[in-house]
């Protein structure tokens, strides 16, 4: 990916960027948005768990629908937050190709969620729902891993060098 090439050069350029008044709020908000990943992953696991009957639990369409709706709300809000807060930071320090790649991944994740929604409305078999929910879970975990290990890390380092919020623990 061209956006990742030249990473060292862009990181060095970020250290010389002038300090802006919005750096600390952007950094705090960035950490908050990154924290949403855990909530979404927990909800994705809850969705799968709602599909698979346990020892003392039966699969409940109502429970599954509730878990799915909650996941949809969390993910939609998260994507909106990333596109409003994270993508401008990425555009500033990487390039538009990195922003476009993230937007494509967001669209793919939301399309898979929509596919699951369609299967739910058509009363697909539990097996089909589990498969699609598991595919969604794997996709979103991979997406978040890439964001956490490259995009968020770079954004935090870049902002820290602008505004001094970074604590050096990541």
N, C-alpha and C positions, 0 to 999 in steps of 0.2 A: 504494500500500500504506500503510495507516494506520500501520504500524510505522515507516516511514521518515519520515512526516510528523511534524513536531515534533522532528526530528532535532537541530536547533540547540539547542532548549530542553533536550532530554535530555543533550546533550553538555555544556551549561553546568552542569546539575545534577550530572553525573558529576565535575566538577572540585571540587565542594564535598563529595563523599562522604568519609567518614572512612576513614583508612588502616587496612587489615586485615592480620593476620599472614599470610594466605595469598596476598597479592597477588603477591609475587615468584615463588613456585612456580606459581601460576596463569598468570602471564605466560610463564614458561619453557615450561610445558606447552603453552600456546596456540601459541607459535612452533613447537614440535615437531609439533603436530597439523597446523598449516598447511603445514609442510614435507612432510607426507605427500601433499599434492596432487601434487607433482612426481613422486613415486614411482608414484602411481596413473596419472598421465598417461603416463609412460614405459611402464608395463606395458600400458596400453590400446593404445599404439602398437605394442608388441611383439606383442600379440594380433593386430592387423590385419596386421602384417608376416608373422606365421606363416601367415596365410591366403593371402597373395599370393605365388606362386612367383617367386623371383628368377632371375637368370641361371644360377646354379649350385646352385639349391636347389629342391626340390619341396615342395609343400604336404604336411605330415605331420599326420595326425589326432592322433597321439600328442603332437607338439610343440604343436599348437594346444590340445589338451586341457590340457596342462601350463601353458601361458601363461594359459589361461582360469581354471584353478584358482588360480593365483597371484594373478591380478587379483581374483577373488572374495574370497580371504582378505584381501588388502590393503584392499579397499573395505569389507568387512563390519567389519573392525577399526576403520577410519577413522570410519565412521558411528557406531559404538558410542562411540569416543573423543569425537567432536564432541558427541554427545548427553549424554555424562557431564560434559564439561568446558566446551565452548563454549556450549551452550544455557542453562545456569544464568547465565552472564555476560550473555547476550542478554536473558534474562528480567529480570535485575536492571536493565539500562539501557534496553532498548527496552520491548516489551510482549509479551504472550502471542501476539499475532498474528504477530509476527516468528518466534517459536519454532515456531508451527504451520506457517508457510510453509516453514521449513527442513525440518521433519519431512515435509511433503508432498513436497518435492523429493527428500529422501532416499528416500522410498517409491517415487517415480517412477524414480529411478536404479536402485534395487534391483530393481524390476519389469522394467525393460529388461534388466538383467543376467540375470534369471530367464528372460525370453523368449529370450535368446541361449542359455542353458543348455538350454532345451527344444528349440531348433532343433538344437543339437549332438547331443542324445540321439536325435533323429529323423533324424539324418544328412542334414540339409538341404543343398542345393547350396552350393558355395563362394560363389557369387554372393549368395545369400540371407544367408549368414553374414557376408560382407563388408559388406553393406548394414546389417544389424542392428548389427554391431560398430562401423561408422562412425557410425550414429545414436547409439549409446551413447557413443562418444568425444565427439561434438559436444555431447551433453547434459551429460556430466560436465564438459567444458571450460567450458561456459556457467555451470554451477552453481558451479564453483570460482572462476570469474572474479567472479561476484556476491559470493561469500563473501569473496574476497581484497580486492576493491575497496570493499566496504561493511562487511560484518559483522566480519571480522578486523581491518580498519583501525580501526573504531570500538571494538572490544574492546581493542585494543592501546592506543589513545589513552586510553580510560577507565581502564584499569589503570595506565597510566603516570602519570596524574594522581593516582592513589591511592597508588602505590608507587614511582614514580620509575625504572622499568626502561626506559622507552622511550628510544631513542637518537636519535630525530628524523630517521632516515634514510628512513622510509617515506612 
